[in-house]
């Protein structure tokens, strides 16, 4: 390599504060476009006359395209690494179209199509997570994932906190229009992010899909980490992104007052993620943290049907949000730690594709339970599921001790 080429390569790898700011602003738009309408979406669907089962199907459809796309996108992004930025930008274009469909159509088919497209956008998160990991030095993956998780949660909180007010003041279509504007801003920002190409890139190497998948499946602990994230995402999309606002509305809470429920969940959720940016936790304690958080989540989910006021419902969701706030960045960090550099994006694609099963199956099961048994039983079911996951954590950690306790 010539001296000029070497200097150019070093300059490409220099990450400035401006680069971080642009990247994180793009992440803000990425999630804002979808979550600006999320807390009122279930109530919106009910206002259109959809049953609980149909509500569950539409909410869960957001995960279908993620299941189908995240793994192949992760693999292809490793193989054709120069496309990952363009794919990330493309996610914003799909988000724009999704929001416009929600503005102009209100049939079951078209709303589900819009949510399937929102899932396409969310599939591009695999690009963002690994792209941002390369903005940090070796051994700083936890800091990168903690930062991303904090921005993600802070964005979700900011967008969801104002959605009820926006609907009350400007009508149901207003959040969809705002999501469209955020998508356009996201396109402009994403084009400016710096893509750090790694020397381990597979761009010029031979590629065999089956061999590649076999390598991924042999990574220590990846399947277990994926299952735990599947469980956590199922809980998340059954509760605050699904049926928690609905049970609040059933108790007489207005859309404007949803801000208190959303705040109670997302403020501790965000702070828990942010704490991992500044506090280094020895990976040997990850097992204890995970089973404790799932256990606490399960217990407080069982209390949700017993709440009768916005205050008590918010207090219960405060604890649930705090517990889950520790789970997600720890699992993200473990994916990065258990995969070699040239497989990071593929491992992240595997991880995100299969945890999307939780995004799909969780609301689908919850909608069916609410339709045929009752709304309270949704939270009893979810609480028991969280407690069963505690047993899985203990059992699987016992069999995969090389993973989180290495």
C-alpha positions, 0 to 999 in steps of 0.5 A, a space after each residue: 500500500 502506498 503512503 498516499 493510500 495509507 494516509 487516505 485510509 487512516 483519514 477515512 477511519 477518523 471519527 469526529 464528534 460531528 460524525 457521531 452527531 449526524 449518525 445519532 440524529 439519523 437514528 433519532 429520525 429512524 425510530 421517530 418516524 415509526 414510534 410517533 404513532 405507536 402508543 395510540 395505534 392500538 386505540 386508532 385501530 379500535 376506532 376503525 372497528 377492528 377486533 382484538 384479534 385483528 389489532 394483534 395481527 396488524 401490530 404483529 405484522 411489523 415483525 413479519 418482514 423483520 423475520 424475513 429480512 434481517 438475517 439475509 440483509 445481515 449476511 449480504 451486508 457482510 458480503 457486500 459491505 459497501 451497500 450497507 449505508 445505501 440499504 440504511 438510507 433505503 429504509 427511510 424511503 420505505 418508511 416514508 411510503 408506509 406513513 403516506 399509506 397510513 394517511 390515505 388508507 384505512 382498510 385492514 389490508 392497506 394498514 397491514 401493508 403499511 406496517 409490513 413496510 415499517 418492518 422493512 425499515 426496522 430491518 435496516 437496524 442491523 446496518 445501524 448497529 454494526 455501522 456504529 460499532 465501528 465508530 468505537 475502538 476494540 473492547 468498546 462495544 458495550 459503550 456503542 450498544 448502550 449509546 444506541 439503546 439510549 438514543 433509541 429509547 429516548 427517541 421512542 419516549 419523546 415521540 410516544 410522549 407527544 403522540 396522544 397530544 398530537 392526536 387530541 389537537 390535530 386528529 389521527 392523521 397528524 402523527 402519520 404526517 409527522 412520521 413522513 417528515 421525519 423519514 425525509 429528514 432521515 434520508 438527508 442525514 443518512 446520506 451524510 454518515 461515515 461508513 467505516 470499511 473493515 479490512 475483514 470485509 468479505 467483498 472480494 472473497 468467495 461466499 457459500 450461504 449454507 457454510 456461512 449459516 453453519 458458522 453462525 449457528 456454531 457461535 457460542 451462545 448466539 442462539 440463547 441470546 437470540 431467544 432471550 431477546 425474542 422473549 423481551 421483545 414479545 413482552 415489549 410489544 404486548 405491553 407498552 407498544 400494544 395492549 397497555 394503552 388499550 387497557 389504560 383506555 378501558 380504564 377511562 384514560 384519555 389519549 392526552 394522558 397516555 404521556 404519563 404511562 409512556 413516561 413512567 415506562 420509558 424514563 427508567 427504561 432510558 436511564 437504565 440503558 444510559 447507565 451502561 454507557 458510563 458504568 462498566 459491568 463485568 460480564 460475569 454478572 450478566 446472568 444474574 442481571 438477566 434472570 433478575 430483570 425477567 423475574 421482576 418483569 414477570 411479577 409486575 406484569 401479573 399486577 397490571 390487571 389489578 391496577 384501577 387508576 392511571 397512577 397505579 398502572 404507571 407505577 407498575 410500568 415504571 418497574 417493567 420499563 426499568 427492568 427491560 432497560 437493562 436487558 436489551 443493551 446487555 443482549 446487544 453487547 453479547 451479540 457483538 462480543 460472541 462474534 468475530 469481526 467479519 461476522 458481526 453484521 451477519 450475527 446481528 442479522 441472525 439475532 435481530 431476525 429471530 427476535 423479530 419472531 417475538 415482535 410478531 408472535 407476542 401481539 398475535 397471541 395477545 390479540 387472540 387471548 384478549 379476543 377469546 378470554 379477556 384483556 386482563 388475561 393478556 397480562 397474566 399470560 405475559 407475566 407467566 411467560 416472563 417467569 418461564 423465561 427466568 427458568 430458561 435463563 438459568 438452565 441455558 446459562 448452565 449449559 452455555 457458561 462460555 457465553 455470558 460468563 467468559 
